[in-house]
């Protein structure tokens, strides 16, 4: 005689997919497979937090044509470099992108689910979600992770997007920040940073960034800020010329949408920044 495996979950039937309901993919997963949500994280031994890789540092900058978001490539686990080439900035739809800081595993799942959520909404409703709608949906996902955050698995995303409905295209680039409880805040200064190196990155952006700058200048400013963060924060990785590891940079504009800048372009900018810092280490 065989007994059913109590740890095995029955697959979701076809009726669940065809049943009428809201257009939210997250709501569907919550109802039929809640164990697949990012918030379903087990506690460590004796209820303590697990040692997991953490991602740092993300910067976002508004410029005259839209917005740029960039991140370094290092993930740390305590005092150890867990990964040197992790990706922390992701294009989530045609006019938005998200950078992640905090518990890397949960953050990566959250971004993937958020991307699917936006695609699912577009297919079901036949139109894209508004920029505020995207920001609010991500806030709800961060709030759903509050239980895990209280165990130490904090995820703090940084959302950047281009508002295609904005009356003034020169002000269509927007940055939205979050706290661990899911609170969302529109950044009105034109720049922001999250992660352990954010205090150093924001200090650099305060002096260098201009909202009326063009795209090449803004990309260089973002890389300069990440360089300054890596210079003072051990958890932030600087550009690795030996391994050819450079920051990930995504630009979001009206005509082009969200585009990850080519590695050859970023490598050239990094070479200029490093050459300049060789002559003037303080920037």
C-alpha angles and dihedrals in degrees: 000000000000126000127210117258106249091205094055117092123213115246118255109263126232091249090065091057094047097044115108116252145120121322092240113115090197090058090051093051091045091055100042109022110015091161089072094061118105091241092064094093123147121230121246127250113318089003094297125135119274121240102249134163116271128206127219150195126027128170131187127191132186116219136176094277101038136294139312126208123188140171141187122245105237128109119187134200108196106307093339128094101239095185133001100197105040117147115230103166119072136180104232100182141339095296107020142064137183131213119199134214127175131036101017100206095052092041093053092050090047092053092047091050091046091052092050089046092057092046091047092051091050092051095046098042098032093230138073121261116254118256091252089049091054092048092049093048091053089048090056090052092051089049090051088059093057093106091055091043090058088057090054101268096119120173120192113180127191114215124204127179148156115241105221089189095055113123091219113050091197088065098039095102111096138182124204123191131195141200126217092267093058097259110153126209130186111229108226100178092073098245141057142167135201133193135055093305095047096104091059094041092051091049088056093045092050089062102035109032125095122181090213093057123117125246100266091049091048093049090052091047090053092051091046089053092050089049090054091048091052090047092063105021118066092201092060116080120223123213110294107214093178094057093030092238113155134173118277111243126188123187122199119198136155099251098039102028119205112347131171106228113242116262091234090058093048092045090056092050091047090052090054092048094048091047090051092048090050088063095036113020092187092059 
